[in-house]
Amino acid sequence: MQLHGELLYGTGALASRLCVEAFNDASAERRTPRMTDPETTHGPSAHAKIDTSVPHSARIWNYWLGGKDNYPVDEEAGDAYTAVFPGIVTIARSSRAFLRRNITYLITEAGIRQFLDIGTGLPTANNTHEVAQQLAPEARIVYVDNDPMVLSHARALLYSSSEGATAYVDADVMDPDRILAAAAETLDFTRPTALILSNILGHVGDYKDARSIVTRLMDALPSGSYLSVNDGSRGIDPVFEQAQDAYNESGAAPYNLRTVDEITAYFDGLELIDPGVVSVPLWRPEADGPTPVVIGEHGGLARKP
Ligand SMILES: C[S@@+](CC[C@H](N)C(=O)[O-])C[C@H]1O[C@@H](n2cnc3c(N)ncnc32)[C@H](O)[C@@H]1O
């Protein structure tokens, strides 16, 4: 079953309404319930699927970001990683800062008002809809992730401004058609949309598959849409690669570092926004921010012509 939730505010903060729509995979037909209880996304069915015996990407990432939504197994895996490569914490935090600067650019300079954020992660500071709706309350955001823990926390991602909308889709990035169909209930794909793929493509084992997923998703978006990608990069820091290789053998879902050329190729056919694909701290750093240094995380933003 796929849970797809949308929270819409009425005229005031207390006039909120959560609509959770249940879809049945087997029939592919929409089922009827439209529940008003936000706890539905936190319900037993979501929790029952959470596996606390193996570390999960979203939860370890949350741990490195300083969050509390993780289990001892995630903490252990996170600590084992930082014992080899403490720089992963900087990579995680720099990624979030890159995402925030991307969204700010998309809203203020590109006029984008629709976002499809796949591989959302657990709610943290500066979630996509928070950054976007602070600048443009009418912005509409669809989040997608396949981790039951992220699903169970989806309510925090659904507090939309009254003018805009947010929705959460429980789906696998390997199934872009399903993602597009569900997202189309909230986003108007005749209008420019930003596709956000932040630290998710490394979870796609085969690079060719990752390329074709990006192509399929961008093909569904009109001219004037944008692609934002950032991912862990290979060829920058051998200690990072050593830590990642050990993590990949630990039983957690592997994450594949990609070369800068491979990350750059995700943007083939698109117009890269300056400064192109760079180590994320170097992407339009803020004047009052930390001095940017090269780390093993590269990303860029590009416009579909
Ligand atoms: C490293 S976290 C990145 C979170 C966030 N995008 C960020 O950059 O801060 C990777 C996220 O991708 C999700 N993920 C991993 N494999 C996935 C898949 N096959 N389909 C959908 N989401 C997936 C994980 O559950 C996790 O939330």
The ligand as a Gaussian input file, in Angstrom:
#p B3LYP/6-31G(d) Opt

LIG

0 1
 C       21.428000      10.249000       2.494000
 S       19.694000      10.509000       2.709000
 C       19.491000      12.110000       1.953000
 C       18.388000      12.936000       2.562000
 C       18.192000      14.320000       1.966000
 N       17.803000      14.263000       0.574000
 C       19.448000      15.147000       2.124000
 O       20.219000      15.266000       1.170000
 O       19.676000      15.671000       3.207000
 C       19.062000       9.429000       1.430000
 C       17.557000       9.308000       1.433000
 O       17.168000       8.557000       0.283000
 C       16.187000       7.608000       0.669000
 N       16.253000       6.464000      -0.256000
 C       17.232000       5.539000      -0.365000
 N       16.954000       4.664000      -1.335000
 C       15.759000       5.051000      -1.853000
 C       14.936000       4.522000      -2.894000
 N       15.293000       3.435000      -3.582000
 N       13.781000       5.167000      -3.186000
 C       13.413000       6.272000      -2.478000
 N       14.151000       6.815000      -1.476000
 C       15.303000       6.198000      -1.166000
 C       16.560000       7.221000       2.078000
 O       15.472000       6.657000       2.778000
 C       17.011000       8.562000       2.634000
 O       15.933000       9.261000       3.183000

